[in-house]
Amino acid sequence: MAPYYIWFALAAVLVIAELGLGTFYLLMVALGAAAGGLGALAGLGAAAQTLLAALVALAGFVALRRSRYGRVRREAAERDPNVNPDIGQELEVPAWGDAGRARVRYRGTDWDVELQAAGPAAPGRFRIVAVRGNTLFVSPR
């Protein structure tokens, strides 16, 4: 079997595996394998094909890491709506106590509420911006 068949078959297997994982890193290895296949078609030796595949995969890793897809989001779980579906929801605060704190009924239970915005706390509707323990942190709509 010709070496380029092996390289392209490896690239196809890696792309299929990437579809199941969704991380993009196997896709970079698949691009490297495809480059190795192109090197085999160009008549390079086995060592040169492997080196070409490794360099293309490494360049792909670097490019992916510098893109927005490779960066790790460092958002706190208490503010992440993907972690806590209450974030972004609205609630009614009928009266505020001292220091921008209140106790309200939300989703069938009583919660402590703390105002995040500076200034006087007036009754009204507020948006939940964070949840820490049993305290909802809110800001005006």
Wavefront OBJ file of the C-alpha trace (Angstrom):
o trace
v 0.000 0.000 0.000
v 1.334 3.444 -0.893
v 2.361 5.646 2.060
v 0.049 8.479 1.026
v -2.951 6.135 1.401
v -1.949 5.541 5.016
v -1.517 9.262 5.687
v -4.869 10.198 4.132
v -6.649 7.311 5.869
v -5.169 8.480 9.182
v -6.332 12.031 8.444
v -9.861 10.780 7.704
v -9.985 8.724 10.915
v -8.805 11.732 12.932
v -11.431 14.003 11.356
v -14.153 11.482 12.197
v -12.865 11.224 15.775
v -12.815 15.020 15.979
v -16.498 15.145 15.069
v -17.224 13.145 18.204
v -15.004 15.212 20.496
v -15.392 18.760 19.223
v -12.094 20.139 20.564
v -10.397 21.118 17.262
v -7.053 19.685 18.432
v -7.490 16.373 16.594
v -8.343 18.428 13.532
v -4.869 19.972 13.725
v -3.312 16.501 13.889
v -5.490 15.513 10.910
v -4.144 18.503 8.978
v -0.645 17.317 9.827
v -1.479 13.818 8.583
v -2.864 15.283 5.362
v 0.365 17.270 4.957
v 2.301 14.033 5.454
v 0.196 12.503 2.687
v 0.969 15.411 0.388
v 4.644 14.970 1.235
v 4.370 11.296 0.285
v 2.754 12.265 -3.024
v 5.618 14.714 -3.613
v 8.119 11.892 -3.171
v 9.574 12.805 0.229
v 11.126 10.075 2.349
v 9.404 8.633 5.420
v 11.378 10.816 7.854
v 10.596 13.979 5.874
v 6.900 13.043 5.686
v 6.775 12.541 9.455
v 8.636 15.797 10.093
v 6.294 17.667 7.738
v 3.243 16.184 9.469
v 4.605 17.125 12.898
v 5.448 20.690 11.855
v 2.039 21.285 10.276
v 0.268 19.845 13.331
v 2.413 21.998 15.643
v 1.694 25.109 13.575
v -1.997 24.227 13.771
v -1.792 23.893 17.560
v -0.122 27.299 17.858
v -2.656 28.942 15.546
v -5.559 27.322 17.383
v -4.203 28.331 20.773
v -3.920 31.955 19.653
v -7.421 32.001 18.195
v -10.555 32.559 20.239
v -11.352 28.833 20.010
v -8.208 27.815 21.845
v -8.485 30.261 24.723
v -9.832 29.016 28.003
v -12.699 31.133 29.275
v -11.989 32.149 32.829
v -15.498 33.129 33.835
v -16.513 32.419 37.404
v -19.261 29.827 37.730
v -21.278 32.193 39.892
v -21.652 34.561 36.898
v -21.903 31.995 34.096
v -25.461 31.512 32.743
v -24.391 28.146 31.282
v -23.750 26.903 34.820
v -26.639 28.630 36.589
v -29.841 29.258 34.583
v -31.055 31.871 37.107
v -28.483 34.359 35.834
v -30.175 36.830 33.516
v -33.635 36.203 34.977
v -35.635 39.033 36.490
v -37.288 39.339 39.871
v -39.312 41.895 41.797
v -37.835 43.458 44.937
v -40.684 45.115 46.873
v -38.477 46.805 49.498
v -34.792 47.124 50.303
v -33.240 46.872 53.737
v -30.021 48.428 54.915
v -26.800 48.187 52.882
v -28.578 47.221 49.657
v -29.886 43.892 50.963
v -33.365 42.387 50.796
v -35.236 39.112 51.211
v -37.519 38.121 48.302
v -39.540 35.165 47.150
v -38.149 33.712 43.917
v -39.012 30.344 42.330
v -41.057 29.243 45.321
v -38.554 29.969 48.073
v -37.071 32.912 49.943
v -33.692 34.237 48.811
v -31.277 36.841 50.105
v -30.742 39.555 47.507
v -27.854 41.974 47.308
v -27.727 44.992 45.013
v -24.575 45.149 42.854
v -25.031 48.678 41.527
v -23.970 51.745 43.478
v -26.552 54.273 44.542
v -29.830 54.195 46.429
v -31.829 50.979 46.344
v -35.361 51.593 45.078
v -38.062 48.909 44.823
v -38.676 47.481 41.355
v -37.593 44.818 38.881
v -33.993 43.662 38.862
v -31.883 41.269 36.799
v -29.882 38.493 38.470
v -26.181 38.881 37.588
v -24.630 36.309 39.950
v -25.551 33.603 42.446
v -23.293 32.814 45.383
v -24.677 30.235 47.804
v -28.224 31.304 48.634
v -27.650 34.962 47.750
v -28.785 36.482 44.463
v -26.756 39.461 43.278
v -28.880 41.807 41.176
v -28.564 44.973 39.139
v -31.267 47.292 37.792
v -32.826 46.202 34.491
l 1 2 3 4 5 6 7 8 9 10 11 12 13 14 15 16 17 18 19 20 21 22 23 24 25 26 27 28 29 30 31 32 33 34 35 36 37 38 39 40 41 42 43 44 45 46 47 48 49 50 51 52 53 54 55 56 57 58 59 60 61 62 63 64 65 66 67 68 69 70 71 72 73 74 75 76 77 78 79 80 81 82 83 84 85 86 87 88 89 90 91 92 93 94 95 96 97 98 99 100 101 102 103 104 105 106 107 108 109 110 111 112 113 114 115 116 117 118 119 120 121 122 123 124 125 126 127 128 129 130 131 132 133 134 135 136 137 138 139 140 141
